[in-house]
Amino acid sequence: MDISAAKQIDTAGKRHATRLIFFIAGLIMGLWAALIPYAQQRTAVDAGELGLLLPCLGAGSLVSMSAAGRWIGQAGCRLVIVASAVTYCVMLPLLASISTPLLLALVLFIFGVGVGLYDVAMNVQGSLVEQASGEPLMSGFHFFLESGRDSRCGKLCTAVQPGTDPTAKRLAGYAGDYHSNSTFITCTAPFW
């Protein structure tokens, strides 16, 4: 496709959707970071054993990233992003509730598969949107990735400590903090 044809398919909606995709990726990783101490407590592993479990996430990512390009070429970015987002949604609550180290390793690996697929697909999508616009957009997309990581992670890290219960109701209360969300939207509105 030449650049003139690509410019015809550039829309503000695609830019906004891509920003949201990047934000969600950051938010999910921020939520996982907040749940690490709880996962350690539930599995009753020490810091060294946890350090041996965490690379399972990276291993899952590496496995899926090696095949992601082929899958994106066959199914498209949208389907790969949706499938990996479903993986996120299923695995994230399990990461907070698993009580055996072996099962945590397996779920971390599967979660990592979702992370790897999502990461490659969102960057391919960002690149396509950037090419269609003819403007540099990737740094702005990655701004939303980091904003997602930072948006709830700080408050969740203080809320979810060993000995606390990270139930959906408790986490929803922090995610629904109107003041923080409205401040984030106000500060980032010029970038949308």
N, C-alpha and C positions, 0 to 999 in steps of 0.2 A: 504494500500500500504506500503510495507516495504521500508526502507531507501535506499537500493540499487536500487530499481525500481525508487524511487523518484529522485536519483542522475542522472539517465539516462535522465530525462526530464528537468534538470537544464540547462538553456541556458543564455548567456549574453543578448540576446534580452529580455528575461523575466525580467531580473534584470533592464535593462534600462527602459523598459515599466513601471515597478513598481515604479522606481524613478520618472518618469514623472507623474504618477498618484498622487504620494504624492506632487510633486511640484505644480501641477494644483490645488489640494485642498487648499494648502497654498495661492496660488495666488488669488483664488476666495475669500477666507476669507479676504485677504489683501485689495482686491478691495472693498468689502463690508465695511470694517472698514473706508476706505477713503470716502465712500459715506454717512456715518451716518450723518454728519453735513448737507449735502444737503437734505437728507430725512427729517431731522428735520425742515429745512427751508421750504421745499415744503408743509409739512403738518401743518405748523404753530403751532407746539406744543412746550411747554416749556420743560426744562430738566426733570422735574418730570414726565410729561406725556410721554415723550420719554422713560424714565426708566420703565414705565408700559407697553410700547409696545414691547420693546426689548426681554422680556422673551418669546414672541410668537415664536421666532426663536428656543429657547431651548425646548419649548413644542413640536414643530414639530419634532425636533431631537429625543426627548425621545419617542415619539409615533412611529417613524419609526425604531429606534434602537431596540425596543422590538420585531419587526417583521422581522428585517433584516436577522437574522440567518436563519430563515425558508425560506425566499425568496432566499438567497444566496444558500442554500442547494438545492432548486428546480430549480433555473435558472442559477446559477453559478455567480462567481464574475464579469466576463466581462459584462454580461447583466445588472446586478444591477449597476455597475459603469457607464455604458453608459446611462442608464435611469436616474440616479441621476445627471449626468453631463448635460443632456438635461434640467433637472429641473433647475440646476444652470443657464444655458445659457438663459432660458426663464425668470426666476425670477429676475436676477441681474439688467437688465435694468429697470424693473418695479419698483424696490426698489428706483431707482433714479428719477422716474417720477411720482410717486403716490402723490396725493395731499390731500387725506383724511385719517385721522388716522385709521378708521375702515378697509379700504382697505389695508393700510400698515400692520396692524395686520394680516390680512388674507394672504398677500403675504409673510410676514415674517414667518408665520407658514408653508406655502408650501415650502419656501426656506429652512427652518429648516428640513423639511422632507427629502429634497435632501441632506442636510448636514449630517444628521444622517445615511442615507443609504450609502452615499459615504464613510463616515468615517469608518463604520464597514466593508464594502466591501474592501476598500483599505488595512485595517489592516489584514483582512483574507488573501487577496492576498499576502501581504508582508510576512505573516507567512508561507504560502505555499511555496513561493519562497525561503525563508530562510531555511525551512526544506529540500527542494530539493537540496539546495547547500551544506548543512552541515556546513555552516559558519554563524557567527553572522552578519546579515545584517540589522536588524530592526532599529538600531540606525542611520545607514547611510540613510535609507529611511526617517526617521523622520528629519534628517538634511535637506533633500530636502523639506519637509513640511515647516519647518521654513524658509528656503531660499525662498520659494515661497511667504510666507507672507511678508518677508522683501524686496524682489526684486523690487517691484514696489510701494509698499505701501507708502514709505517715499516720493517719488517724487509725487505720486498721492495726498497724503494728503496736500501737498503745492499747488497743482494745483486745487483741488476740494475743494473750501471753499464756505461758504454761499455767495451767490451773483454771483457765477461763473456758467458756463454752462457745465456740464459734458457730452457733446455730444460724440458720438462714434468717431468723427474726432479728438476732443481734447484729448480723452483718448488714441486713437491709436497713436497719436504723442508722448505721454509719454511712451507707451508700446514699441514703435519702436526705442527708444533711443539706437543706435548702440553701443556706447561706454559702457554704463552700462551693456547691455546684453553680449557683448563680454568679458567684465571683469568678469562677473559672470560665463560664460562658461569656461574661462581660469582658474579661481580659483577653480572651482568644477570638472574640467576634471579628476584629479586623482581619484575621487570618483566614476566615471562612470565605 
